[in-house]
Amino acid sequence: MNKRIIIAGGGTGGHIFPAIAIANAIKQLQPDADILFVGAKGKMEMEKVPQAGYKIEGLDIAGFNRSSLIKNIGLPFKLIKSFFQVRNIIKNFNPDAVIGVGGYSSFPVLRVAQAKGIPTFIHESNSFAGKSNIILGRKAMKVFTVGDGMEKFFPAEKIMVTGNPVRKSIASSNILKSDAIKSFGLDEHKKTILAVGGSLGARSINEAIATHIEEFERNNLQLIWQTGKTTAAEYIAKGKDRSNIWVSDFITDMEKAYAAADIVISRAGAMAVAELCVAKKPVVFVPFPHAAEDHQTVNAQHLVSKQAALLIKDNEAKEKLIATVMALAINEQLQTELKINISSLAVTNADEVIAKEILKHLA
């Protein structure tokens, strides 16, 4: 019998792209496996998952809004409704296993599956586990983690350290740098900086670039700038008429962006870190300071301590970020050192390891 598997979660690229990588690895090992994604309506998984060739069901669910408490009035009703929706999805699809990748849509799916005795698996991409995953981890068969020291969140016997799955398009990319640069309409003879702040954008990074945008041309540098969706129009207007700048709210082919880049400016989410290790790029991290338990700073510090990256605090980005990048751009020795050290931390087969473990339990 072909295995039927639900993959639940999303909300950000940091959850969605590893989920797709796991799905692809399962299909590689068992081509007749039937995979269904479950996400939150209105979130980016509803677009990205079908683009990857998989079916997805959307739940009427939302997360807690910390900035506007009045927007949380409907949350209990949405949560209750999502549980009814999940019961129908599980009844109709009849999965052999459910995998949770994080994001608030994963909670009701795994909760219902566990209540029905369906084997569940969790992938925790961060060094600090989310509350939902901690609760769900007690009844999960396996919890796949990015690194050691996760016993404070999950039962030790359930933990398997796998690292974070990186998109195959990035992990096995062989794109020539010259071709990648041309695809962005830029000059292959100039040093290229890539700035990414995640799918929603990073205000501190965007403001730093916008404030010091003249510096790039002055230093004979060019920029590939993913602004993210938040206030994108303002930043796109800043960069779009400059021949040395490619700017958009989202980069579809990240493997080309990494191939084109000499230096990267990035947030320090778990997936960004995993991808940059694989891409072997000198990077200046600007961790998002309001992430749970400040885990992005922990992620970045881990690399800094191994001389594998540079770090600028979020509240110092406007003053220090671009100056740091400009100094790095002329320091070839430091670029080489960062490149060698970050590449030694790369994990390229986490998706395959996770897929094999799940299928082993379902055999």
C-alpha positions as CSV (number, residue, x, y, z in Angstrom):
1,M,0.0,0.0,0.0
2,N,1.2,3.5,-0.8
3,K,1.9,5.6,2.3
4,R,-0.4,8.6,2.9
5,I,1.3,11.5,4.7
6,I,0.2,14.9,5.8
7,I,2.7,17.7,6.3
8,A,1.3,20.5,8.4
9,G,2.5,24.0,9.1
10,G,3.9,27.1,7.4
11,G,3.5,30.8,7.8
12,T,7.0,31.7,6.7
13,G,9.6,30.4,4.2
14,G,11.5,29.1,7.2
15,H,8.8,26.5,7.7
16,I,7.5,26.0,4.2
17,F,10.8,25.3,2.3
18,P,12.0,22.6,4.7
19,A,8.6,21.0,4.5
20,I,8.8,20.9,0.7
21,A,12.3,19.5,0.9
22,I,11.1,16.7,3.2
23,A,8.2,16.0,0.9
24,N,10.5,15.8,-2.1
25,A,12.9,13.4,-0.2
26,I,9.9,11.1,0.7
27,K,8.8,11.0,-2.9
28,Q,12.4,10.3,-4.0
29,L,12.5,7.3,-1.7
30,Q,8.9,6.2,-2.2
31,P,7.5,7.7,-5.5
32,D,4.0,6.3,-4.8
33,A,3.6,8.1,-1.5
34,D,0.6,10.4,-1.4
35,I,1.4,13.7,0.3
36,L,-1.1,16.3,1.4
37,F,-0.1,19.7,3.0
38,V,-2.2,21.5,5.5
39,G,-1.6,25.2,6.1
40,A,-3.3,28.5,7.0
41,K,-5.5,30.3,4.6
42,G,-4.0,33.6,3.4
43,K,-0.4,32.5,4.2
44,M,2.4,32.0,1.8
45,E,2.2,28.2,1.9
46,M,-1.1,28.4,-0.1
47,E,0.9,29.7,-3.0
48,K,4.3,28.1,-2.6
49,V,3.2,24.5,-2.0
50,P,1.1,24.2,-5.2
51,Q,4.0,25.8,-7.1
52,A,6.1,22.8,-5.8
53,G,3.5,20.4,-7.2
54,Y,1.7,19.4,-4.0
55,K,-1.9,19.6,-2.9
56,I,-2.7,21.8,0.1
57,E,-5.8,22.3,2.3
58,G,-6.2,25.7,4.1
59,L,-7.4,26.1,7.7
60,D,-9.3,29.2,9.0
61,I,-6.7,29.8,11.7
62,A,-4.6,32.8,12.9
63,G,-1.8,33.4,15.4
64,F,-1.9,35.6,18.4
65,N,-1.6,39.3,17.4
66,R,0.7,41.0,20.0
67,S,0.5,44.4,18.5
68,S,-3.3,44.7,18.5
69,L,-5.1,42.8,21.2
70,I,-8.6,43.6,19.8
71,K,-7.7,41.6,16.7
72,N,-7.5,38.5,18.9
73,I,-11.2,38.5,19.7
74,G,-12.1,36.0,17.0
75,L,-9.2,33.6,17.8
76,P,-11.0,31.0,19.9
77,F,-13.7,30.7,17.2
78,K,-11.1,30.3,14.5
79,L,-9.2,27.7,16.6
80,I,-12.4,25.7,17.2
81,K,-13.4,25.9,13.5
82,S,-9.9,24.7,12.5
83,F,-10.2,21.6,14.7
84,F,-13.5,20.7,12.8
85,Q,-11.7,21.3,9.5
86,V,-8.8,19.1,10.6
87,R,-11.1,16.3,11.7
88,N,-12.7,16.3,8.2
89,I,-9.3,16.4,6.4
90,I,-7.9,13.5,8.4
91,K,-11.1,11.5,8.0
92,N,-11.1,12.0,4.2
93,F,-7.4,11.6,3.6
94,N,-6.8,8.8,6.2
95,P,-3.0,9.5,6.7
96,D,-0.5,6.9,7.9
97,A,1.6,9.7,9.5
98,V,1.5,13.4,10.1
99,I,4.6,15.6,10.1
100,G,4.6,19.0,11.8
101,V,7.1,21.7,10.6
102,G,6.1,24.6,12.9
103,G,3.7,27.5,12.4
104,Y,0.4,27.7,14.1
105,S,-1.5,25.6,11.5
106,S,0.5,22.6,12.6
107,F,-0.9,22.4,16.1
108,P,-4.5,21.4,15.5
109,V,-3.4,18.9,12.8
110,L,-0.9,17.0,15.0
111,R,-3.2,17.3,18.1
112,V,-6.1,15.6,16.2
113,A,-3.7,13.0,14.7
114,Q,-2.3,12.1,18.1
115,A,-5.8,11.8,19.6
116,K,-6.6,9.3,16.9
117,G,-3.3,7.3,17.4
118,I,-1.8,8.3,14.1
119,P,2.0,8.5,14.2
120,T,3.3,12.0,14.3
121,F,6.7,13.5,13.7
122,I,8.0,17.0,14.4
123,H,10.8,19.0,12.7
124,E,12.0,21.8,15.1
125,S,14.1,24.1,13.0
126,N,15.2,26.5,15.8
127,S,17.5,26.2,18.7
128,F,14.6,27.3,21.0
129,A,11.5,25.2,20.5
130,G,8.1,26.8,20.1
131,K,5.4,26.2,22.8
132,S,3.2,24.2,20.4
133,N,6.0,21.8,19.5
134,I,7.0,21.3,23.1
135,I,3.4,20.2,23.9
136,L,3.2,18.0,20.7
137,G,6.6,16.6,21.3
138,R,5.5,14.5,24.3
139,K,3.4,12.2,22.0
140,A,5.4,12.4,18.8
141,M,7.3,9.4,17.6
142,K,10.4,11.4,16.7
143,V,11.5,15.0,17.0
144,F,14.1,16.1,14.4
145,T,16.3,19.0,15.6
146,V,18.9,21.3,14.2
147,G,21.5,20.6,16.9
148,D,22.3,19.3,20.4
149,G,20.9,20.5,23.7
150,M,17.2,20.1,22.9
151,E,16.5,17.8,25.9
152,K,15.2,20.8,27.8
153,F,12.3,20.9,25.4
154,F,11.7,17.3,24.3
155,P,12.0,13.8,25.7
156,A,15.7,12.8,25.1
157,E,14.7,9.4,23.6
158,K,12.6,11.0,20.9
159,I,15.2,13.5,19.7
160,M,17.2,12.9,16.5
161,V,19.7,15.6,15.4
162,T,19.4,16.0,11.7
163,G,20.1,19.7,10.9
164,N,17.7,21.7,8.8
165,P,16.6,20.5,5.3
166,V,17.9,22.9,2.6
167,R,16.1,23.2,-0.7
168,K,17.7,20.8,-3.2
169,S,17.9,23.7,-5.7
170,I,20.3,25.3,-3.3
171,A,22.0,22.2,-1.8
172,S,23.0,20.8,-5.3
173,S,23.2,24.1,-7.2
174,N,25.9,24.3,-9.9
175,I,24.9,27.6,-11.4
176,L,27.8,29.6,-12.8
177,K,28.3,33.0,-11.0
178,S,28.5,34.8,-14.3
179,D,25.2,33.3,-15.5
180,A,23.5,34.1,-12.1
181,I,24.6,37.7,-12.2
182,K,23.4,38.1,-15.8
183,S,19.9,36.8,-14.7
184,F,19.6,39.8,-12.4
185,G,20.7,42.1,-15.2
186,L,23.9,43.1,-13.4
187,D,27.6,43.4,-14.3
188,E,29.6,40.2,-13.8
189,H,32.8,42.2,-13.2
190,K,31.6,44.0,-10.1
191,K,31.4,42.6,-6.6
192,T,27.8,41.8,-5.7
193,I,26.1,42.1,-2.3
194,L,22.9,40.1,-1.6
195,A,20.6,41.5,1.1
196,V,17.7,39.3,2.3
197,G,15.5,39.9,5.4
198,G,13.1,36.9,5.0
199,S,9.8,36.7,3.1
200,L,8.2,39.5,5.2
201,G,11.3,41.8,5.1
202,A,13.6,43.2,7.8
203,R,13.0,46.9,8.5
204,S,16.5,47.5,10.0
205,I,18.3,46.0,7.0
206,N,16.0,47.9,4.5
207,E,16.4,51.2,6.3
208,A,20.2,50.8,6.5
209,I,20.4,50.2,2.7
210,A,18.0,53.0,1.9
211,T,19.9,55.4,4.0
212,H,23.3,54.5,2.5
213,I,22.2,53.5,-1.0
214,E,24.7,55.9,-2.6
215,E,27.6,54.0,-0.9
216,F,27.2,51.0,-3.2
217,E,27.9,52.9,-6.4
218,R,30.6,55.0,-4.7
219,N,32.4,51.8,-3.8
220,N,31.9,50.1,-7.2
221,L,29.5,47.5,-5.7
222,Q,26.2,46.2,-6.9
223,L,23.2,45.0,-4.9
224,I,20.6,42.3,-5.1
225,W,18.0,43.4,-2.6
226,Q,15.0,41.4,-1.5
227,T,12.9,43.9,0.5
228,G,10.3,41.5,1.7
229,K,6.6,42.2,1.4
230,T,6.3,44.8,4.3
231,T,6.6,48.4,2.9
232,A,8.1,47.0,-0.2
233,A,7.0,49.7,-2.6
234,E,8.9,52.4,-0.7
235,Y,12.2,50.5,-0.9
236,I,11.7,49.3,-4.5
237,A,11.2,53.0,-5.5
238,K,14.6,53.7,-3.9
239,G,16.5,51.2,-5.9
240,K,14.7,50.5,-9.2
241,D,16.3,53.2,-11.3
242,R,19.8,52.4,-10.4
243,S,21.8,50.3,-12.8
244,N,23.8,48.7,-10.0
245,I,20.8,47.6,-8.0
246,W,18.2,44.8,-8.6
247,V,15.3,45.1,-6.2
248,S,12.1,43.2,-5.6
249,D,9.9,42.1,-2.7
250,F,10.8,38.4,-3.2
251,I,13.5,36.4,-4.9
252,T,12.0,33.2,-6.5
253,D,15.3,31.6,-7.5
254,M,17.4,31.9,-4.3
255,E,20.0,29.5,-5.7
256,K,20.7,32.2,-8.4
257,A,20.9,34.9,-5.8
258,Y,23.4,32.9,-3.7
259,A,25.5,32.0,-6.8
260,A,25.6,35.7,-7.8
261,A,26.6,37.0,-4.3
262,D,30.1,37.7,-3.0
263,I,28.8,38.8,0.4
264,V,25.4,38.3,2.0
265,I,23.4,40.5,4.5
266,S,20.8,38.4,6.3
267,R,18.5,37.8,9.3
268,A,19.6,34.8,11.3
269,G,16.6,32.5,11.2
270,A,17.3,28.8,11.3
271,M,16.7,28.3,7.6
272,A,18.7,31.3,6.5
273,V,21.7,30.0,8.5
274,A,21.4,26.5,7.1
275,E,21.2,27.8,3.5
276,L,24.2,30.2,4.0
277,C,26.3,27.4,5.3
278,V,25.5,25.3,2.2
279,A,26.0,28.3,-0.1
280,K,29.5,29.0,1.5
281,K,29.1,32.8,1.5
282,P,30.7,35.4,3.8
283,V,27.7,36.8,5.7
284,V,26.9,39.7,8.0
285,F,24.0,38.7,10.2
286,V,21.5,41.2,11.6
287,P,19.4,38.9,14.0
288,F,15.8,39.8,14.6
289,P,15.8,40.7,18.3
290,H,12.1,39.9,19.0
291,A,12.3,36.3,18.0
292,A,11.3,33.9,20.8
293,E,14.1,33.6,23.4
294,D,16.1,35.8,21.0
295,H,17.0,32.6,19.2
296,Q,18.2,34.4,16.1
297,T,21.0,36.1,18.1
298,V,21.9,32.6,19.5
299,N,22.0,31.2,15.9
300,A,24.3,34.0,14.7
301,Q,26.5,33.9,17.8
302,H,27.1,30.2,17.2
303,L,28.7,31.0,13.8
304,V,30.5,34.1,15.0
305,S,32.2,32.1,17.8
306,K,33.6,29.8,15.0
307,Q,34.8,32.8,12.9
308,A,32.2,31.8,10.4
309,A,30.2,35.1,10.2
310,L,30.0,38.7,11.3
311,L,27.1,40.1,13.4
312,I,25.6,43.6,13.7
313,K,22.8,44.2,16.3
314,D,19.4,45.2,14.9
315,N,19.4,48.5,16.7
316,E,22.9,49.4,15.4
317,A,22.2,48.4,11.7
318,K,21.4,51.9,10.5
319,E,24.8,53.2,11.6
320,K,27.1,50.2,11.3
321,L,25.7,47.7,8.8
322,I,26.7,49.2,5.5
323,A,30.1,50.4,6.8
324,T,30.8,46.8,7.9
325,V,29.8,45.4,4.5
326,M,32.0,48.0,2.7
327,A,35.0,47.1,4.9
328,L,34.4,43.4,4.3
329,A,34.1,43.9,0.5
330,I,37.8,45.1,0.4
331,N,39.1,42.6,2.9
332,E,39.7,39.5,0.7
333,Q,41.5,37.6,3.5
334,L,38.5,37.9,5.9
335,Q,36.1,36.9,3.1
336,T,38.1,33.7,2.5
337,E,38.3,32.9,6.2
338,L,34.5,33.4,6.7
339,K,33.8,31.3,3.5
340,I,36.0,28.4,4.7
341,N,34.6,28.4,8.2
342,I,30.9,28.6,7.3
343,S,31.2,25.9,4.7
344,S,32.5,23.5,7.3
345,L,29.1,23.8,9.1
346,A,27.0,22.8,6.1
347,V,24.5,19.9,6.3
348,T,23.2,18.9,2.8
349,N,21.2,15.7,3.4
350,A,18.9,16.5,6.4
351,D,15.8,16.0,4.2
352,E,16.9,12.5,3.2
353,V,17.8,11.5,6.8
354,I,14.3,12.7,8.0
355,A,12.5,11.0,5.2
356,K,14.3,7.7,5.8
357,E,13.5,7.8,9.5
358,I,9.8,8.5,8.9
359,L,9.4,5.8,6.3
360,K,11.3,3.3,8.5
361,H,8.7,3.8,11.3
362,L,5.9,3.2,8.7
363,A,7.4,0.1,7.1
